[in-house]
Amino acid sequence: MQGAIEAALSRLQPGEHTIAAAGRTDTGVHGLGQVAHCDLVREWDPFRLSEALNYHLKPDPVAIVDCARVDDDWHARFSAIERQYLFRILIRRAPATHEAGQVWQLNHDLDVEAMQEAANYLIGNHDFTTFRSSMCQAASPVKTLDELRVERVQGFSGPEIHFHVRARSFLHNQVRSFVGTLERVGAGAWEPTDVKAALEACDRAACGPVCPGHGLYLARVGYPEDPFG
């Protein structure tokens, strides 16, 4: 995404451009509500800028939904106060077609109530070392998780399990570690209290399997004042 947008900007204003995004996403992770900022010399009308960028972004699978002017000290990453992620699991035996690469597909059902019981142990302020990638560069493993909600929905291709995760910021692979661990609970391989024990262990080895990135979506980034009105 970053390279595509920077290349499009260079078509509008010659020279090198660097955008700053609200958060980095692993390979395969989707951005529904990613936010980024850049500095431009020309005074663009926000609507005309979004239209021009979308023209030059074709045929890349990237689209600018909205543009807005912001103050010089505003930063897409550091001004954010909340990030929301969605993870989708598709439950069906037949191979995914339209949603291939957009969901984590499982051929066994999951116990949503048991997963929610386990997820409740993770909500709040904790040392999340267990659910932190060994490559994580965050200064501290202590984060506050505001929401981890599990629900069953009926998707176009079959039943889906959705995980709604919300916090100010996240550790590397934290959401995927949560979902992979909770899947073990939903499948009956773990008890909900095993997740509590894993959290308290503060040991990466206590984490369940890390799920693939293609079911994960950065859904929304929150700011004290919405720059898009």
VENDA-V583576 format. One line per field, one symbol per residue. ss: DSSP state (h for helix, s for strand, l for the rest). psi: psi as a letter, one per 40 degrees, with the letter a starting at -180 (. if undefined). A space follows every 50 residues. Layout:
BEGIN
ss=???
psi=???
END
This chain:
BEGIN
ss=lhhhhhhhhhhhlllllllssllllllllssllllssllllllllhhhhh hhhhhhhllllllllllllllllllllllsssssssssssslllllllll lllssslllllhhhhhhhhhlllsssslhhhllllllllllsssssssss ssssllllsssssssssllllllhhhhhhhhhhhhhlllllhhhhhhhhh hllhhhllllllhhhssssssssllllll
psi=ddddddddddddhiiiihihidiiiiheiihdfihiiihidigihddddd dddddeehfifhihdiiiiiidehhddeeieihhihhhhhhidiiicdeh eeihhieiiihddddddddddehahihfddfhieeheidiehihhdhghh ihihideaiihhhhhhidiiihedddddddddddddeediidedddddde dfhdeeiaihiieeehhhdihiidhhee.
END
